[in-house]
Amino acid sequence: MKEFDTMRIGKKGLTTEVLNEIKRRLREHTTVKIKFPKDTDRRKYASELASLTNSELVDLRGYVATLRRKRNEAL
């Protein structure tokens, strides 16, 4: 089993379905890499995403953010 999973954010942005899917993947893999569209404010998206999914932003390189599930916390 992989230690992390990768996911892309589409044109619709951060929808409820996308947030739920990221939370689900964080429960399964503990670490998720999120790829953002090129025309977005990636820093804003990454910090907002970490807050909404109750995870921590580990890394942001280019348009790829790495989120990790917070320890001892259920999503």
C-alpha positions as CSV (number, residue, x, y, z in Angstrom):
1,M,0.0,0.0,0.0
2,K,1.2,3.5,-0.9
3,E,2.1,5.9,1.9
4,F,0.3,8.8,0.1
5,D,-2.4,9.3,-2.5
6,T,-2.6,12.0,-5.2
7,M,-5.6,14.0,-6.2
8,R,-6.4,16.9,-8.6
9,I,-8.6,19.9,-8.0
10,G,-10.7,20.5,-11.1
11,K,-12.3,23.6,-12.6
12,K,-15.1,23.8,-10.0
13,G,-12.6,24.2,-7.2
14,L,-13.1,23.1,-3.6
15,T,-16.6,21.7,-3.6
16,T,-18.2,19.7,-0.8
17,E,-17.5,16.5,-2.8
18,V,-13.9,17.3,-3.2
19,L,-13.4,18.1,0.5
20,N,-15.2,14.8,1.5
21,E,-13.0,12.8,-0.9
22,I,-9.8,14.5,0.5
23,K,-10.9,13.7,4.1
24,R,-11.6,10.1,3.1
25,R,-8.2,9.7,1.4
26,L,-6.5,11.3,4.5
27,R,-8.1,8.6,6.7
28,E,-6.8,5.9,4.4
29,H,-3.3,7.1,3.5
30,T,-2.4,9.8,6.2
31,T,-0.7,11.8,3.4
32,V,-2.3,13.2,0.3
33,K,-0.8,15.3,-2.5
34,I,-3.2,17.8,-4.1
35,K,-2.6,19.2,-7.5
36,F,-4.1,22.7,-8.2
37,P,-5.0,24.2,-11.5
38,K,-2.4,26.6,-12.9
39,D,-4.7,29.7,-12.7
40,T,-5.4,29.5,-9.0
41,D,-3.9,31.2,-5.9
42,R,-2.2,28.0,-4.7
43,R,-1.1,29.4,-1.3
44,K,-4.6,30.4,-0.4
45,Y,-6.1,27.1,-1.6
46,A,-3.5,25.1,0.3
47,S,-4.0,26.8,3.6
48,E,-7.8,26.8,3.2
49,L,-7.7,23.1,2.4
50,A,-5.6,22.3,5.4
51,S,-8.0,24.2,7.6
52,L,-11.2,22.6,6.2
53,T,-9.9,19.1,6.3
54,N,-8.3,19.4,9.8
55,S,-4.9,18.4,8.4
56,E,-1.5,20.1,8.3
57,L,0.2,21.6,5.2
58,V,3.5,19.8,5.0
59,D,4.8,21.1,1.7
60,L,3.8,23.4,-1.2
61,R,5.9,23.1,-4.3
62,G,4.7,24.7,-7.5
63,Y,1.1,23.8,-7.8
64,V,1.3,20.6,-5.6
65,A,0.4,20.7,-1.9
66,T,1.1,17.9,0.5
67,L,-1.3,17.5,3.4
68,R,-0.9,15.1,6.3
69,R,-3.5,14.0,8.8
70,K,-3.0,15.5,12.2
71,R,-2.0,12.9,14.7
72,N,-4.6,11.5,17.2
73,E,-7.4,13.4,15.5
74,A,-10.3,11.9,13.6
75,L,-11.4,13.6,10.4
